[in-house]
Amino acid sequence: MTRRLTVAQATITFLKNQFIERDGIEQPYFGGCFGIFGHGNVAGLGQALQENPDFRYYQCRNEQSMVHTAVAYAKVKNRLGAFACTTSIGPGATNMITGAALATINRLPVLLLPGDIFATREPNPVLQQLESASTQDISVNDCFKPVSKYWDRINRPEQLIYALPEVMRVLTSQAEMGTVTLSMPQDVQTHAYDFPESLFQKKVWHIGRPRPDVTTLEKAAEWIRAAKNPVIVSGGGAIYSDACEVLHNFATKTGIPVGETFAGKGSVRYDAPYCVGGLGATGTKYAIEIANEADVVIGIGTRYSDFTTASKSIFKNPDVKFVNINISEFDAFKHAALPVIGDAKVILEELSAILGDFEVDQSYRERIATMNKAWDDEVTQIYAEGNSTVPPIDQAVVIGTLNSFMDDRDVMINASGSAPGDLHKLWRATDPKNFHLEYGFSCMGYEIAAGLGAKMADPTREIYVICGDGGYLMNNHEIVTSIQEGVKFTILLLNNNGYASIGGLSESIGSERFGTMYKYREENSGQLSGGFLPVDLAKNAESLGAIVIKATDRASLEAALAQSKTSERTTVIYIETSLYRTVKGYHAWWEVPVAEVSTSPTVQKAFETYKENKKTQRIFL
């Protein structure tokens, strides 16, 4: 049996019949398709989407941001759901590359369907075509190859029969998840073929829970039993495997403290007595202290980014060993670890059984509980006071006000600027989805698009986006899409007239915040050192259709949050914050190179500090 369809029609028909199942819960895999049409996809995928209204099409405003929206959707869905994204050829396609890299780096699934140049080559060079003197078998879509976990180009209709199952294999592979790019020449999209009917039958992709090698698991238990100061590094994989409750039981039983990465924050509650909070370069002082002493580090679903390891300087114990629990062999072997490969939830259950009645020394358990309470007291003080009573309001006070206002299941989203460091230290996470940080790619412009995706993934949760002026100016387009679709969320737009994070980093390397503030160029000096620019971000947000409320202090911010919660439309709370007053760091280093020679005394001094910090780095072999 066959069905005659165009390549585009066959693609959409296939996608809408893909389902996913884990632990007996089955659901459709795709939430629909985001897209912007152009000459490279309007007659193909555009026509196919029109013909298949049960596979909903969403009209976006920016190709990069549609991928961010899809990524946030997948993140809230615990990687058990995804979106397709289609664009025209040329800039429509290349605009998605940033989002593609973000998805792959964060191990989150997204399907990209960029249009491509004619496979027949008859009208070449077509509008927006990249030409090469050395080959005709190349287009800008080849740029997706290094940032995709699977890449293919459909040059003949029958190739689709073999490509689509591979697309789903990778999208649903827990170890290989990331961007899948199926490049579709604009002519081939419209070509018809007699496809086998079996291609369009309902397909359920089972997400299993692979069990670990028993010998390796027993060795891991042996290392843990012998440890005096073990610590758990909880990453995003703990959340994606739905292992949070098991992790809580494991840590409660054993007394092993838990530090969290950006992706893993929320895997345990902030007030659990074993929780030492954010761990790494932007971590709490107690998490850093515990990491410095750790003799066994148990990584759960983490890829050990340089922020987590403080550029490989935070694990100072000369005898430290690593036990890495990870679904991905690639990540499990990092730091010369004992790789325990499999599903985090199952592994923690089986490891707990092997450990039996093992507990850390009571003195260690009590010390961790004391640290948890002491840090919470410090957060309370920072939330209440910030660093100054002088306006504008401190960013930490804004964070604290929001944190106190939100319900346990509400979601806070952020991605870039100085806020991630403050949030990693301060945020009191109460639910696995309460803290939504994209920090694998730290992409300015992720925030607002992600708010849309998160709300679409779970409409029962209130979504709050913290976005700096830099991120807002980079990418605010999907406010319009949220208005169009009636998908409401709240944006806290923090304006400090510059790049606070990079400004601080610039100071730390001796460059005195060069080029990091939004100022006029002075005629005499030729530098960007004049007055601040008269940009009105609040009016801009209002012009895009959002409700805008201005706040200046804690009281007005609390009132604005209360008003926003009752709003039926996406709401922007605009508040000016201090460019300079952020939460201090706690004796953890992050490596950013410093110029080895300079005429600047501040750069010279920074380089001497850099050389000293380099001495703390470790090589794990």
N, C-alpha and C positions, 0 to 999 in steps of 0.2 A: 504494500500500500504506500502510495506517495501523495504529497500535497504540493501543488505548484504555487510557489511564493517567491517574492523577491528576496534577495539576501537580507535586506533590512527587515522585511516582514517576518522572515524565518527567525532572525535574531531575537526580535521582541517576543514572538510566540514561544520560543524556547525559554527565554528568561522568566516569563510569567508562570511557567510550569515548574520552576525550581523551588524546592522546599528544603528546610533544614530541621534537624531533630537532635536534641541532646536530652538525656535523662527522661526519655519518653514524651517530651514536649515538642510538638511539631508546629511549624509556622512557615508562611511564605518567606523566601529568602530576600527578595528584592522589595523595597518600599516604593519603587517607581523609577523614574528617570528625570534627572535634571538636565536642562539643555538650553542652548542658544543656537538658533538656526542661521545658516548662511548657505552660500551656493554649494558648499561641500557636504551638506547633510540634509538640506530641506526636502529634496525630492526622494531621498532614500529613507533615512531614519525618521525624518520629520513626517513623511507620509505614513510610515509604518506605525508611528505612535498615534497619529490621528485615527488610523484604522483599528487600533486596539485601545480604546478608552479605559478598559479595565486594568491596563498597565499605566498608571497615572503619570502624566507629564507635568513637570513644574518649570515655569519660566523663570530663569535666573537673570542676574544683571552683570555678572562677571564670571568668566570661566574658572579663574583660580578659586574664587569663593565658593562656587558650586561644589568643587572637590572638598573644600574645607567642611561644607555643610554635610556632605556625604560621610566624611571621616567622623565628625562628631556624632552623627546618627549611629554609625557602626560601634563607636566607643560606648555610647549609652546602652546599646543592644548587647554589650559583652561580646562583640564580634559575631553575633548570631543573626545578623541582618546587614544588608548593604544597599547601596544605590548605584545605578548606572548614570554616567554623565556623557552627554554627546555634544560635540562642537563641530564647527566647520573646519576647513583646512587653514593652514597658515597661522596667523596670530591667535585664532580661536583655539587651535590645538596647543600651541606653545604656551599660551596663558595657563594651561593646566599643569605644566611641568612642576611648578612649585608645589602645588597640591599633591601631585603624584609622589614627589620626594618625601613630603611630610607623611603621607600614608604609609609608605614603605618603611621609613625610619621608625615610625611608631608601631609597626606590625599590625596595621589596621586595614581591612579589606575595602577596596573600591574598584569599580569597573569603569574604565574609560573607553569611550567609543569615538575617537576623533576621526573626522573625515580625512581623506587623503587625495592625492592627485590621481588623474586618470590612469588606470591600469593598462588601458590600450595605448596610451601615449599619443594618440592621434592629434589632440588639440594642443599638445605641449608647445611652449610653456604656458600653463594656465595661470589665471590670476592667483597671486600669492605663492606661486611655486618656487621652491629653492632649486636652482640648477647647479649641476656639477659637471666640470669638464672631464672628469675621470670615470663617471658612471651615471647611468640613467636610473639605476635602481636605488634611489635614495630620496628621502624627503625630510622635512623638519620632524616628522613623527619618529624618525630614528633616534631623536634626542630622548625619547622616553625609555630607551633600552636600559641605560644604567640605573634608572629609578623605578623600574618595574620588576616585579617578581616573575611575571610572565608577559611576553611581548610576541605579537603575531600580526601578520598583514594578510588580509583575505584578497588574493588576486584572482581567484576563480570561485564561483559559487559553491562547488563541491568541497572546497577546503573548509567551509564552515562546519560541515558534519564532524570533522575531526578536531576543529579548534574549540568549539563551544564546550565540549566535555572537559577539555584541558583548562579552560577558563574557570569552570566551577571547581575542578580539582584543587587549583591553587587558591582560589578565594576561600575555600572551606578547609584548607590545610592549616592546622593550628601552628605548625612549625614554619610555614612558608607564606603566611598571610602578608599582604601588602597590596600594592597597585598591580592590577592586571590591565594591560593595554591591548585592545583589539583594533588595529588600524584598518580603516575601511575606505578604500578608494571610492570616490563619489560616483563613478559609473557602475562599479560592481554592486554597490548598494541597491541599485535599481534593476539589476539583472535577475531574471527569473530562472528557477530550477525546480525539478521534481524531487523534492526532499523526502526522505523516508519518514513515514508517519510516526515511527517509533522515536524520532528525535524530539517530538513534541509531547510525548507522554509525560505524565507527572513523575518527577524524580525527586526522591527524598535523600538528602545527603546527611548521613549519620555522623555526628561529632562525638567521637569516642573518648574514653578516658584511659589512655595507654598506661599500663602498669610498668613500674621500673624493674630493672634487673635486680633480683633478690640479693645476689652477692654484693653488689654495689650498695644497696640499701642497708645491708647489715654492716658494711664497713662504715657507712655514714653514721649509723647509730653508735658504733664503736668510738669514732672520733668525738661525737657529741658527749658520750658518757665520760670521756677522759678530759673534757674541756672544763676549765675553771671560769672562764669569762666568755661564754658563747653569746652571739648576737644574731638576730634574724634581720636580713635586709629584704623588706617586702616590696616587690615591684608590681607592675601592672598585671603580670600574669596571674598573681594571686586573685585579683578581681575578676579577670576574664574567665578563669576556670571555676568561678563561683566558690572559691575556697575560703572565703572570709570567716564563716562560722567555724569551720574546721581549724583555721589558723588561730582564732580566738581560743578555742578549746585546747589546742596544742600549747599555746603560750601560757595560758592559765595553769595548765597541768604541770608543765616543766619549769615555769618561771623564767624562761629565756626571753630577754627583752626584744622588742620589735622596733626597728627604725624603718622609716618609709622613704621611698623615692618619690619623685613628683607623680609618676604614673601610679604608684602604689598607695599614696596617701588616701586614707579612707578605708583601706583594707581592714584596719582595726579602729575602734573608737578612740578618740583623743584621751578620754578619761579612764581607759583600761589601765590598771596599775603596772602592767608590763610595757606600756607604750612610752618610748622616749622621743617620738615625733620625727620630724623631717631629719633625714641623715644625709650628710655630704657637705659640699661647699656652702650651701645655703641652709644648713641644718641647725637644730637647736644645740646649745652648748653641751647639754647632757648626752645627746645622741653622738656628738663628736667625741666626747670623753669616753664613752663606752666603746666606740669604734676604735679609738686609739689603743685600747687595752685588749681588744678581742683576740682570743686565741683560735676560735673557730667561728667563721662567718658563714651563716646559712642563707644563701641567696635564693629567694623564691620569685621566679618569673621576672628577673631583672636582667638588663643587658649591660649593667655596670658602666653607665656613661661617666664622663669625666666630672660631672657635677656630683654624682653619687659617690665616687671614690676620691673626691677632692684632688683630681688629677693624679691618682694613685699615691696619695700622700696620707690618707686618713687611717689606714690600717697599719699602725706602727709596730705592733708586736712582732719581734723578729721571728717568732715561731708560728705565726698565723697560718691557718689552713682554711681552705674554702670548700664548702659543700654546696654545689649549685643544683637546685631543683628547677628544671626548666623543660618545657615541651620541645624546645629547639636545641638540637645538639650543638649548633654554632654558639649559642649563648651559654650553654651548660659547661663548656670546656674553658671558659674565660678564667683568667687568674690561676691557671694551672690547677683547676679545681677537680675535686672528685665529682664527676658528672652523674647526677641522678636524673635520668631522662624519662619524662612522662608527664602525666597530668598532675598538677600541683595538689588538687584536692585529694586524689587517691593516694599520692605519695605521702602527704601529711598524715592521713589516716593510718597507712601501713607503718610509717615510721613511728608514730605514737604507740602503736601496738608492740613493735619491737623494743622500744625504749622502756616499756612497762611502767614501773613506778619511779622512773628517773626524774629527779628534780635538781635544779641548781642549788648551791648552798643557800641556806636561809638568809645569811647576811647579804648575799648578792641580790636576792629577791627583794629584801627590804630596802636595800640601797636604790634599786630601780624604782620602787614605789615612791620613795622619798623624792627622787628626781622628777617623777611624773607630777607630783603635787607641787614641787618647787617651781617647775616650769609653768604650770598652769597659773600659779600665783603671779609669775612674771608677765605672762600674757595678759592677765587681768589688768595689771598696772599699765602696760603699754597701750592696751585698748582704751583705758580710761584717760591717759594723759598724753600719749604720743611723746614727742620730744620737746614740745613747746606749746605754750598757750597763745603764742603770737600768730595771727592769721598769715597766710591761709592755713586751713586745717591740714594736719599730718595725714599721709596716706594710711598709716597704721590705724588711726582713729576711724577712718572711712571703712577699712576692712573690719575692724571690731564692731562697728555699728551694724554693718550688713550681717556679719557672722551671728550676732546676738538676735537680729530680727528674723532670720531665716528659720523655717521649720526643718526638722531633721532630714526629710527626704528631698528638700529643695536642692538645686544644683547651682554651684558657683563655677563660672567659666573664666579662664584667663590663659594667656599664652606668652606674652612678651613684656619687655620693659622692666622696671624695678619691682613691679607687683609680685612676680613669681617668687622672688627671694623672700619677701615679707610674708607671703601666703604660706610658703613651705614651712617657715618657722612658726607662724602664729595661728594658722587656721585650725579651728576646733572641728575636725571632721566627725560626722555622726552617722554616715551612711556610705557604702561603697561608691555611690555616684554623687555624693555631696561636693566633692572636690574634683573638678575637671580641668586639669592643666595639660596643655599641649606643650611639652618642653623637650621633646626629642629633636624637633626642628626649630623650636622657639620662634615661630613664624608670626611676625607682625601682620595683622590683618586676618588672623584666624578667628578672633574672638566673636565678632558679631555674626559671621556666617555660621559659626559653631552653635551660637545660641539658637538659631533657626533649626539646625539639624537635631540638637538635643531635645528641643520641644516637640519636634515631629516624631522622634523616637519614643518619647514618653510624655504624652500630653497631661498626665496626672501630676506632674511635678512642676513647680514654679522654677523658672530659669532666670538666673541673675548673671549678667556678663559684666566683668570689670575690664574696661578698655581705656587705655591711655590715649592722649591726644595723638601720639605717633601712630599707634595702631588704627585709630579711627581715620586718620588722614590717608592711611594706606588702603583701607578697604572697609567701606561702610555700606556698600551697595545693597546688601540683602535685607536691610531695613525695608526697602521697597517690596521685596518678595514676601516678607512677613506680613505686610499690610495687605497685599494682594491675596494671600492665602488665609488670612485671619489667624495666623500663628503668633500669639502674643508672648513676649518675654521682656525683661527689664534690663536696660543697659545703664551701668554707672560709668559715665564719661568723665574721667579724671584729667583735668587740664593743668599741666605745670609748665607749659610753653617750652617744651624741649624734650630731649631724650635723657631722662633721669638716670636710667641704668648705664647707658654708655657714657654719659657725662661723668658718673662716679668712677667708672672703669678708666676713663681718660685721665682723671685725676690720679688714680692709683699707679698709672704708668708714666706719670710726669707730664702729661700733655695738656693739663689745665682746662679740660672741657672744650677743647677746640672743636668747632663745628657741630656742637650738640644742642644749641639753643636756637629758638625760632626768632631771630632778630634781623633787622634791616642791615644792609651793608653800609658801613660808614665811608664817606667819600675820601676823607683824609687818610685813614689807615688802610682802606681797601679790605677790611675784615668784616665779618658778620658780627659786629659788636655794637650795633646801634640799639634803638628801642625795640620792644617786642612788637611783632606783627599784629595788625588789627583784625585777626581772623575770628569770626563768631561761629564757633562750632555748634552752639545751641540752636541758632537760627538755621544752620545747615541741616541739622537733624530734623528740625520741624518741617523744613521744606521737603524732606523725603517722606513725610507722612506720619512721623512719630509724634506722640504726645511728649512734650518737653517740660520738665520741672527743674527749677534751679534750686540748689541748696548751698549754704555757706558754712554751716556748722553742724554739730551733732544733732541738735534739736530739729533743725529744718531738714536734715537728711532723714531722720526717723519719720518725720511727717511725710516726706516725699515717698519713702518706701511704702508706707501705709496706703498712700493714695495710689501708687503704682499697682499694688496688689489687687485693687478693685477695678483697675482699668481693663478694658476689653481690647486694647490696641497696644502694640509695642510702645514702650515708654522709655525715654532717655532722661536720666537724672544727671544734670550737669553740675559739676562741683570743681572748683579750683583748689589745687593742693600744692603743697610746698615742693619745689624742685629738689631741695637739698636734704630735707629731713626724712630719712628712711631708717629702717631698723638696722642696727649694727650687726656685723658678722661676728662669729664666735670661733676664732682661731682655726679656721679651715681655709685652705688655699685653693685657688683655681688658676691654672696656668694660662696666662696670656703673655706672649713674648714681649720683651721690652727692647727698644733699639740699643744695640751694643755700643754705639758711639753717638754722641750728640753734644751740641754746644749748650744745651739746656741743663742747668744744675738739677732741676727737678727730675729730668729723665735720667741723668747720671745716678742720682740717689735711688731712683726706682729700679735701675738695673742692678745695683748692688743688693737690694732687697730680693730681687728676682733670683740672683745667683744663690743666695742663702736658702730660699724656698726650694730651689731645684734639688738641694741636698736631701730633702725629706722624701723625695719620690722613691718608690719601690719598683723593682722588677720582679714579677712573679713567674717563676719557671718550675 
